[in-house]
Amino acid sequence: MSFPAIMVLLVAITGLIWLVDRFWLAPKRKVNDNEPAIVEYAKSFFPILLLVLVIRSFIAEPFRIPSESMLPTLHVGDFILVNKFSYGVRLPVINTKILDTGSPERGDVMVFRYPKQPEIDYIKRVIGLPGDKVGYFNKTLYINGQEVKTEVVDKPVEMLGIIAPRVQLKHEFLDAEPHEIFLDPQRQSMEGEVTVPEGHYFVMGDNRDNSNDSRVWGTVPEENLVGKAFFVWMSWDWDQGGLVWSRVGSSIN
């Protein structure tokens, strides 16, 4: 059972116990009688559980980065916050949109439910919007026939604290503000061109030669969107001695 489902179930159970006591059991209790322990626990935990459910479902939700696919933007062990109302307010568990508050924009770092296994959350960068023609050839990205501008960043590349001389670091200009990507000249990339269907999004990892993304399994349907990643609130790396202070509090570009 997913965490949202567990939270909804706990809120329902504690809320039901509180309601039953409030309107049925409490009026029958004598003045000096103590509340049953289960009622005390339910009344104590219900508002806390409800507040956590509302925040996680409609405002912001924490996620942990499990893989290297978004290097150098996001590192393994980063704990991030995701804006849950960027792409519409959705009911927990059933994920039905009840309020349209916006859509993904090209360049967003987006969390979504993996189309092949919806119980798993993925995080990638939005490359193609509905109707776009996205091509990737010779490690070069094309959108609607136009090559996406990149610039080589002339500095040593570090991956998880290790200098990686063969990996190339570039600035990519999907919009006005660039973001960094990794390219590995010694690894072959999956190439091809696709037109993004209506209601879908084409996504890629910033670690272009080490990412399981839309080049492999296709586009992300709108109903699978979770939210926009915007903030690293903690980063933990055992190889670096634990807490990585330099990443704490950084925004996600």
Residue pairs with C-beta under 8 A, 6 or more apart in sequence:
1 9
2 93
2 119
4 53
4 56
4 57
4 92
4 93
5 92
5 93
7 49
7 52
7 53
7 56
7 92
8 53
8 92
8 93
10 45
10 49
11 46
11 49
11 50
11 53
13 42
14 41
14 42
14 43
14 45
14 46
14 49
15 42
15 46
15 50
17 38
17 39
17 42
17 46
18 39
18 42
18 43
18 46
21 35
21 36
21 39
21 42
21 43
25 36
25 39
26 35
29 35
35 43
53 92
56 84
56 92
57 84
57 90
57 91
57 92
58 84
58 85
58 89
59 84
59 85
60 81
60 82
60 83
60 84
60 227
61 81
61 82
61 84
61 226
61 227
62 79
62 80
62 81
62 82
62 233
63 79
63 80
63 81
63 82
63 111
63 121
63 123
63 229
64 77
64 78
64 79
64 80
65 74
65 75
65 76
65 77
65 78
65 79
65 80
65 123
66 76
67 76
68 75
68 76
68 159
68 160
68 207
68 210
69 123
69 124
69 205
69 206
69 207
69 210
69 211
69 212
69 213
70 109
70 123
70 124
70 125
70 205
70 206
70 207
70 211
71 159
71 182
71 206
71 207
71 210
72 157
72 159
72 169
72 180
72 181
72 182
72 206
72 207
73 109
73 125
73 179
73 180
73 206
73 252
73 253
74 80
74 109
74 123
74 206
74 229
74 232
74 252
75 160
75 235
75 237
75 244
75 247
76 160
76 237
77 235
77 236
77 237
77 244
78 232
78 234
78 235
78 247
79 232
79 233
79 234
79 235
79 236
80 123
80 229
80 230
80 231
80 232
80 233
80 252
81 229
81 230
81 231
81 233
82 111
82 226
82 227
82 228
82 229
82 230
83 227
83 228
83 229
83 230
84 90
84 226
84 227
85 99
85 101
85 227
86 101
86 102
86 104
86 108
86 227
86 228
87 101
87 102
87 103
87 104
87 110
87 225
87 226
87 227
87 228
88 97
88 99
88 100
88 101
88 102
88 225
89 97
89 98
89 99
89 101
90 96
90 97
90 98
91 98
95 113
95 223
97 223
104 110
104 126
104 129
104 201
104 225
104 228
105 126
105 129
105 175
106 126
106 127
106 128
106 129
106 143
106 174
106 175
107 125
107 126
107 174
107 175
107 177
107 179
108 125
108 126
108 228
109 123
109 124
109 125
109 126
109 228
109 229
109 230
109 252
109 253
110 123
110 124
110 125
110 126
110 201
110 203
110 220
110 225
110 226
110 227
110 228
110 229
111 121
111 122
111 123
111 226
111 227
111 228
111 229
112 121
112 122
112 123
112 124
112 201
112 203
112 220
112 224
112 225
112 226
113 119
113 120
113 121
113 122
113 224
113 226
114 120
114 121
114 122
114 224
115 217
115 218
115 219
115 220
115 221
115 224
116 217
118 224
121 226
122 203
123 229
124 203
124 204
124 205
124 211
124 213
124 214
125 174
125 179
125 203
125 204
125 205
125 206
126 201
126 202
126 203
127 134
127 141
127 143
127 174
127 202
127 203
127 204
127 214
128 134
128 143
128 194
128 196
128 201
128 202
128 214
128 219
129 196
129 201
129 202
130 196
130 197
130 198
130 199
130 200
130 201
131 195
131 196
131 198
132 143
132 144
132 195
132 196
132 202
133 142
133 143
133 144
133 145
133 193
133 194
133 195
133 196
134 141
134 142
134 143
134 193
134 194
134 195
134 196
134 202
134 214
135 141
135 142
135 143
135 145
135 192
135 193
135 194
136 142
136 189
136 190
136 191
136 192
136 193
136 204
136 215
137 191
137 193
138 191
139 183
139 185
139 189
139 208
139 209
140 147
140 148
140 150
141 147
141 148
141 172
141 204
142 148
142 193
148 172
148 173
148 174
149 172
149 173
150 170
150 171
150 172
150 173
150 181
151 170
151 171
151 173
151 178
152 168
152 169
152 170
153 169
153 170
153 171
153 180
155 169
156 163
156 165
157 163
157 164
157 165
157 167
157 168
157 169
157 182
158 164
159 167
159 182
160 237
160 239
161 237
161 239
161 240
166 184
166 185
166 186
167 182
167 183
167 184
168 182
168 183
168 184
168 185
169 180
169 181
169 182
170 180
170 181
170 182
170 183
171 178
171 179
171 180
171 181
172 178
172 179
172 180
172 181
177 253
179 206
179 253
180 206
181 206
181 207
181 208
182 206
182 207
182 208
182 209
182 210
183 208
183 209
184 208
184 209
184 210
187 209
187 210
189 208
189 209
189 215
190 215
190 216
192 215
194 202
194 214
194 219
196 202
196 219
197 219
199 221
199 222
200 219
200 220
200 221
200 222
201 219
201 220
201 222
201 225
202 214
202 219
202 220
203 213
203 214
203 219
203 220
204 211
204 213
204 214
204 215
205 211
205 212
205 213
214 220
229 252
230 251
230 252
231 249
231 250
231 251
231 252
232 247
232 248
232 249
232 250
232 251
232 252
233 248
233 249
234 243
234 248
235 243
235 244
235 247
235 248
236 242
236 243
236 244
237 244
